[in-house]
């Protein structure tokens, strides 16, 4: 049985900033023999021998990309890209449309590879982040996952804007190396601390990458993965409106949060559960829903101090405030302001299949509401009664001081349960 390889529709050539000096003969031959070349005009300047159809991407990306796909049906198309087209590049987008067998990649060195080599830094443990065309929300949470990063910038998220974002979230211990025009004649590499870069008035070249080098081993603003109650600002009275550490940890265990999850914290108070959830779903999103205006300032302060820039305060009362939120993987209900049943109905309906719902209850009334709600809808609910005691000094001795017992209810939504109380029998 003979094997016939799939025809190549598009060859993607990575062009270094020094143009033909860094191009391989394989890349040059691919361009010279192409029927159509597509890319930025500055890349085409390195290929004066090409005299076919050129698709100029400066006309607008969407139009240009559609033209590339249309021309690929006849084959012999070359797309020019910077560096390695599979490193936050056009290659990823092409792979969403075409099979990998229809694509051929001829990369040059990526900007990250060049940056680490210029700085003399081994980069096998480095992580890579792109702020190109993206919100900066979540940047500081992702920075907790490593010690060395390459960060791609753009015209909006410039090195200064990124440094200002880090400053706002108390991530000031990094050394930031701004590497410009790597591989080109105007190449420049400069190191800054976060504060200096945040107020720097230098206009950097559009083609730049930041290498971030950690200078402090502490994570999450120095508060760590599972922070003490004292690290959270709380509205008066200081002992109120926070899910205490022991109960918080039990709740987080039941929520079973994964790195990419979306989490709701309803009745957030000080947002301690939201923030600790954010440390677990560092690549996801968390929404802290709170209607008490006196809590807003404390919540925002806690988000900044813990560096959880992917946690968003939602100012409003549930269940109305839940309507426009993205579908959650996990929901924690720590307060209801008399709307427990309506909140549970909404949360359970919106919860993704295999999602987790966790409720804490202090009063007998709330315990009864939750239990009756689950019973009414024939839902399997797990209940844990936590009786926590903390040591307190008594003269020269230590005694135990009991806290209020707390019920912790947890439910997991099966794939068949597509709404409250309804089981899909098919």
C-alpha positions as CSV (number, residue, x, y, z in Angstrom):
1,X,0.0,0.0,0.0
2,X,1.6,3.3,-1.1
3,X,1.4,6.5,0.9
4,X,0.6,9.7,-0.7
5,X,1.3,12.8,1.4
6,X,-1.2,15.6,1.6
7,X,-0.4,18.5,-0.6
8,X,1.0,21.6,1.2
9,X,-1.4,24.5,0.9
10,X,0.5,27.1,2.8
11,X,4.1,27.4,3.8
12,X,4.7,29.8,6.7
13,X,8.1,31.4,6.8
14,X,9.5,33.0,9.9
15,X,11.5,36.1,8.9
16,X,14.2,37.4,11.3
17,X,14.7,41.1,11.8
18,X,18.0,41.0,9.9
19,X,16.1,39.7,6.9
20,X,18.1,37.8,4.3
21,X,21.2,37.6,6.6
22,X,19.3,35.1,8.9
23,X,17.2,33.3,6.3
24,X,18.0,29.8,5.3
25,X,18.1,28.7,1.7
26,X,15.0,26.6,2.3
27,X,13.0,29.7,3.4
28,X,14.3,31.8,0.4
29,X,13.5,29.1,-2.1
30,X,10.0,28.7,-0.7
31,X,9.3,32.4,-1.3
32,X,10.9,32.6,-4.7
33,X,8.9,29.6,-6.0
34,X,5.6,30.8,-4.5
35,X,2.5,31.6,-6.5
36,X,1.2,34.0,-3.7
37,X,3.0,35.6,-0.8
38,X,1.1,37.1,2.1
39,X,2.3,39.2,5.0
40,X,3.5,42.6,6.1
41,X,5.3,44.8,3.4
42,X,8.3,45.2,5.6
43,X,8.9,41.4,5.3
44,X,8.5,41.4,1.5
45,X,11.4,43.9,1.2
46,X,13.8,41.0,1.8
47,X,12.5,39.1,-1.2
48,X,13.0,41.4,-4.3
49,X,13.1,38.3,-6.5
50,X,9.4,37.6,-5.9
51,X,7.1,38.9,-8.7
52,X,3.8,37.1,-8.0
53,X,0.6,38.2,-6.2
54,X,1.2,39.8,-2.8
55,X,-1.5,39.9,-0.1
56,X,-0.9,43.0,2.1
57,X,-2.0,42.4,5.7
58,X,-2.1,46.1,6.4
59,X,-5.5,46.2,4.6
60,X,-7.0,44.7,7.8
61,X,-6.4,41.3,9.3
62,X,-9.8,39.7,8.8
63,X,-10.0,40.6,5.1
64,X,-6.4,39.5,4.6
65,X,-6.8,36.2,6.4
66,X,-9.8,35.3,4.4
67,X,-7.9,36.0,1.2
68,X,-5.1,33.8,2.4
69,X,-7.5,30.9,3.0
70,X,-9.2,31.4,-0.4
71,X,-5.8,31.3,-2.2
72,X,-4.7,28.3,-0.2
73,X,-7.2,26.2,-2.2
74,X,-4.9,26.4,-5.2
75,X,-1.8,25.9,-3.1
76,X,1.7,27.5,-3.4
77,X,1.0,30.2,-0.9
78,X,3.7,31.5,1.4
79,X,2.8,33.5,4.6
80,X,5.6,35.7,6.0
81,X,5.7,36.1,9.8
82,X,8.1,37.4,12.4
83,X,10.3,34.9,14.1
84,X,8.7,31.6,15.0
85,X,5.1,31.6,13.6
86,X,4.1,28.9,16.1
87,X,5.1,31.2,19.1
88,X,2.0,33.4,19.7
89,X,1.9,33.8,15.9
90,X,-0.1,33.3,12.8
91,X,0.6,29.6,12.8
92,X,-1.9,29.0,15.6
93,X,-4.7,30.8,13.8
94,X,-4.0,28.9,10.5
95,X,-4.2,25.6,12.4
96,X,-7.8,26.4,13.5
97,X,-8.8,26.4,9.8
98,X,-6.5,24.0,8.0
99,X,-5.2,20.5,8.9
100,X,-1.6,20.4,10.1
101,X,-0.8,18.2,7.1
102,X,-1.7,21.1,4.8
103,X,0.8,23.5,6.5
104,X,4.6,23.6,6.4
105,X,6.5,25.8,8.9
106,X,10.0,27.2,8.4
107,X,10.7,29.1,11.6
108,X,13.5,31.5,12.5
109,X,14.5,32.2,16.1
110,X,11.6,33.6,18.2
111,X,11.9,36.9,20.0
112,X,11.9,35.0,23.4
113,X,14.8,32.8,22.3
114,X,16.8,35.8,21.2
115,X,15.9,37.8,24.4
116,X,17.1,35.0,26.7
117,X,20.3,34.6,24.7
118,X,21.1,38.3,24.9
119,X,20.6,38.3,28.7
120,X,22.6,35.1,29.1
121,X,19.7,33.3,30.8
122,X,18.9,29.6,30.5
123,X,15.3,29.5,29.5
124,X,14.2,25.8,29.7
125,X,12.1,26.7,32.8
126,X,10.8,30.0,31.5
127,X,7.1,30.7,31.0
128,X,5.6,32.7,28.2
129,X,2.8,35.3,28.4
130,X,1.2,37.5,25.7
131,X,-0.3,40.9,26.4
132,X,-0.7,41.5,22.7
133,X,-4.4,42.4,22.0
134,X,-5.3,41.1,25.5
135,X,-6.5,42.5,28.8
136,X,-3.9,42.7,31.5
137,X,-6.4,41.1,34.0
138,X,-4.8,37.9,35.2
139,X,-1.2,38.9,34.5
140,X,-0.1,39.0,38.1
141,X,-1.9,35.8,38.9
142,X,-0.1,34.0,36.1
143,X,3.2,35.5,37.3
144,X,2.9,33.6,40.6
145,X,3.5,30.3,38.7
146,X,7.1,30.8,37.9
147,X,10.3,32.8,38.3
148,X,11.2,33.7,34.7
149,X,8.9,35.0,32.0
150,X,8.9,36.3,28.5
151,X,6.0,38.8,28.1
152,X,4.9,40.0,24.6
153,X,3.7,43.6,24.5
154,X,1.7,45.7,22.0
155,X,1.0,49.4,21.3
156,X,-1.6,49.6,24.1
157,X,0.1,47.3,26.6
158,X,3.5,48.9,26.5
159,X,6.3,48.1,28.9
160,X,5.3,51.1,31.0
161,X,1.6,50.1,31.2
162,X,2.6,46.6,32.2
163,X,4.9,47.9,34.9
164,X,2.1,50.2,36.2
165,X,-0.2,47.2,36.4
166,X,2.3,45.3,38.4
167,X,2.8,48.3,40.7
168,X,-1.0,48.5,41.3
169,X,-1.1,44.9,42.4
170,X,2.1,45.1,44.6
171,X,4.2,43.0,42.3
172,X,7.3,45.3,42.5
173,X,10.0,42.8,43.1
174,X,10.6,41.9,39.5
175,X,13.5,42.9,37.3
176,X,12.1,43.8,33.8
177,X,14.4,43.6,30.8
178,X,12.9,45.4,27.8
179,X,14.4,43.9,24.6
180,X,13.8,45.9,21.4
181,X,14.3,45.1,17.7
182,X,16.0,41.8,18.5
183,X,18.1,40.5,15.6
184,X,17.9,43.9,13.8
185,X,20.4,46.7,13.4
186,X,18.7,48.8,16.1
187,X,18.7,46.0,18.7
188,X,18.7,47.3,22.3
189,X,18.3,45.6,25.7
190,X,17.8,47.5,29.0
191,X,17.0,46.4,32.5
192,X,14.6,48.2,34.9
193,X,13.1,47.7,38.3
194,X,9.3,47.9,38.2
195,X,9.0,51.3,39.7
196,X,11.5,52.8,37.3
197,X,9.8,51.3,34.3
198,X,6.4,52.4,35.4
199,X,7.4,56.1,35.3
200,X,9.9,55.8,32.4
201,X,9.1,58.3,29.6
202,X,11.2,56.5,26.9
203,X,9.2,55.5,23.8
204,X,10.2,51.9,23.1
205,X,10.3,50.4,19.7
206,X,7.0,48.6,18.8
207,X,8.8,45.3,18.4
208,X,9.8,44.5,21.9
209,X,9.5,41.7,24.5
210,X,9.9,41.9,28.3
211,X,11.8,39.4,30.2
212,X,10.6,39.3,33.8
213,X,13.0,37.9,36.5
214,X,11.6,37.3,39.9
215,X,13.5,38.9,42.8
216,X,11.4,37.6,45.7
217,X,10.4,34.0,46.4
218,X,7.1,35.0,48.2
219,X,3.9,34.6,46.3
220,X,0.6,36.4,46.3
221,X,1.8,39.7,47.7
222,X,3.7,37.9,50.4
223,X,0.5,36.3,51.8
224,X,1.0,32.9,50.3
225,X,-1.3,30.2,48.9
226,X,-3.5,29.8,52.0
227,X,-3.5,33.1,53.8
228,X,-4.3,33.9,57.4
229,X,-7.4,35.8,58.3
230,X,-5.2,38.7,59.4
231,X,-4.1,39.3,55.8
232,X,-7.6,40.3,54.7
233,X,-9.0,43.8,55.3
234,X,-12.5,43.6,56.8
235,X,-15.1,46.3,57.5
236,X,-16.0,46.9,61.1
237,X,-16.5,45.0,63.2
238,X,-13.1,43.5,62.4
239,X,-14.1,40.0,63.4
240,X,-17.1,40.0,61.1
241,X,-17.8,39.4,57.4
242,X,-15.1,36.9,56.7
243,X,-15.3,33.1,56.2
244,X,-12.7,32.1,58.8
245,X,-9.6,30.2,57.7
246,X,-10.5,26.7,58.9
247,X,-13.9,26.8,57.3
248,X,-12.6,28.6,54.2
249,X,-10.1,25.7,53.7
250,X,-12.9,23.1,54.1
251,X,-15.1,25.0,51.6
252,X,-12.2,25.3,49.1
253,X,-11.7,21.5,49.3
254,X,-15.3,20.9,48.5
255,X,-15.2,23.4,45.6
256,X,-12.4,21.3,43.9
257,X,-11.1,24.2,41.9
258,X,-8.9,23.7,38.8
259,X,-6.5,26.2,37.3
260,X,-8.9,27.2,34.4
261,X,-12.1,27.4,36.3
262,X,-14.7,30.2,36.6
263,X,-15.8,30.7,40.2
264,X,-18.6,32.7,41.8
265,X,-18.4,33.9,45.4
266,X,-21.9,35.0,46.4
267,X,-22.1,37.3,49.5
268,X,-18.3,37.8,49.3
269,X,-17.9,40.0,52.5
270,X,-14.2,40.5,52.6
271,X,-13.8,38.3,49.4
272,X,-11.4,35.9,51.3
273,X,-13.0,32.8,49.5
274,X,-12.9,34.6,46.2
275,X,-9.3,35.5,46.6
276,X,-8.2,32.0,47.8
277,X,-10.2,30.5,44.9
278,X,-8.3,32.8,42.6
279,X,-5.0,31.4,43.8
280,X,-6.2,27.9,42.8
281,X,-7.8,29.0,39.4
282,X,-4.9,31.2,38.5
283,X,-5.6,30.9,34.8
284,X,-9.4,31.3,35.2
285,X,-11.8,34.0,36.5
286,X,-13.4,34.7,39.9
287,X,-16.4,37.0,40.5
288,X,-16.9,38.3,44.1
289,X,-20.6,39.3,44.3
290,X,-21.4,41.7,47.2
291,X,-24.2,44.2,47.7
292,X,-23.0,45.9,50.9
293,X,-21.3,49.2,49.9
294,X,-19.3,49.2,53.1
295,X,-17.5,46.1,51.9
296,X,-16.4,47.4,48.5
297,X,-13.3,49.2,49.6
298,X,-12.0,46.3,51.6
299,X,-12.6,43.8,48.8
300,X,-10.7,46.0,46.3
301,X,-7.9,46.4,48.8
302,X,-7.7,42.6,49.4
303,X,-7.6,41.9,45.6
304,X,-4.7,44.3,45.2
305,X,-2.7,43.2,48.2
306,X,-3.0,39.5,47.3
307,X,-2.2,40.2,43.6
308,X,-5.3,38.4,42.3
309,X,-6.0,40.6,39.4
310,X,-8.3,38.1,37.8
311,X,-10.8,38.5,40.7
312,X,-13.6,40.9,39.9
313,X,-15.9,42.7,42.3
314,X,-19.5,42.6,41.2
315,X,-21.4,45.3,43.0
316,X,-25.0,44.1,43.4
317,X,-27.4,41.8,45.1
318,X,-27.8,38.2,44.1
319,X,-29.6,36.7,42.2
320,X,-30.1,39.7,40.0
321,X,-26.3,40.4,39.9
322,X,-25.7,36.9,38.6
323,X,-27.6,37.3,35.4
324,X,-24.8,38.5,33.1
325,X,-21.9,36.5,34.6
326,X,-20.2,33.7,32.7
327,X,-21.2,30.2,33.5
328,X,-19.4,28.9,36.6
329,X,-17.5,25.7,37.3
330,X,-17.8,26.3,41.1
331,X,-20.1,28.5,43.2
332,X,-19.7,29.4,46.9
333,X,-22.6,30.9,48.8
334,X,-21.5,32.6,52.0
335,X,-24.4,35.1,52.3
336,X,-27.8,35.5,50.8
337,X,-29.5,38.5,52.4
338,X,-32.8,36.7,52.5
339,X,-32.6,35.4,48.9
340,X,-31.2,31.9,49.5
341,X,-33.7,29.9,47.5
342,X,-33.6,32.3,44.5
343,X,-29.8,32.3,44.7
344,X,-29.6,28.5,44.8
345,X,-32.1,28.1,41.9
346,X,-30.0,30.5,39.7
347,X,-26.6,29.1,40.8
348,X,-27.7,25.5,40.2
349,X,-29.2,26.3,36.8
350,X,-26.1,28.2,35.6
351,X,-23.6,25.7,37.0
352,X,-21.7,23.7,34.4
353,X,-22.1,19.9,34.3
354,X,-19.8,18.4,37.0
355,X,-19.8,21.8,38.6
356,X,-19.7,22.2,42.4
357,X,-22.0,24.2,44.7
358,X,-20.9,24.9,48.3
359,X,-23.0,26.8,50.9
360,X,-22.1,27.7,54.4
361,X,-24.8,28.3,57.0
362,X,-24.6,29.6,60.6
363,X,-28.2,30.1,61.5
364,X,-30.8,27.3,61.9
365,X,-33.1,29.2,59.5
366,X,-30.5,29.1,56.7
367,X,-29.7,25.4,57.4
368,X,-33.4,24.6,57.1
369,X,-33.7,26.6,53.8
370,X,-30.8,24.8,52.2
371,X,-31.8,21.4,53.3
372,X,-35.5,21.9,52.2
373,X,-34.3,23.3,48.8
374,X,-32.2,20.2,48.1
375,X,-34.9,17.8,49.3
376,X,-37.5,19.5,47.2
377,X,-35.4,19.0,44.0
378,X,-34.3,15.5,45.0
379,X,-30.6,16.6,45.0
380,X,-27.9,14.6,46.8
381,X,-26.4,17.0,49.3
382,X,-23.4,16.3,51.5
383,X,-23.4,18.1,54.9
384,X,-20.5,18.8,57.2
385,X,-20.9,20.3,60.6
386,X,-17.7,22.1,61.6
387,X,-17.1,22.9,65.3
388,X,-13.9,24.9,65.4
389,X,-12.1,26.0,68.6
390,X,-9.1,28.3,68.8
391,X,-6.6,28.6,71.6
392,X,-6.8,31.7,73.8
393,X,-4.5,32.7,76.7
394,X,-5.8,32.4,80.2
395,X,-3.3,33.8,82.7
396,X,-0.3,31.5,82.3
397,X,-2.3,28.8,80.5
398,X,-4.0,28.2,77.1
399,X,-7.7,27.5,76.8
400,X,-10.0,26.7,73.8
401,X,-12.5,29.3,72.6
402,X,-15.2,27.8,70.5
403,X,-16.5,29.5,67.4
404,X,-20.0,29.3,66.0
405,X,-20.7,25.9,64.5
406,X,-21.0,26.1,60.8
407,X,-22.8,23.8,58.4
408,X,-21.0,23.3,55.0
409,X,-23.3,21.9,52.3
410,X,-21.8,20.7,49.0
411,X,-23.4,19.4,45.8
412,X,-21.9,18.3,42.5
413,X,-24.0,18.6,39.4
414,X,-24.1,15.5,37.2
415,X,-24.1,15.9,33.4
416,X,-27.7,14.7,33.3
417,X,-28.9,17.5,35.6
418,X,-29.4,20.4,33.1
419,X,-31.6,22.5,35.4
420,X,-33.0,22.6,38.9
421,X,-34.8,19.4,39.8
422,X,-34.9,18.1,36.3
423,X,-33.0,15.0,35.3
424,X,-32.5,14.3,31.6
425,X,-33.6,10.7,31.2
426,X,-32.2,10.3,27.7
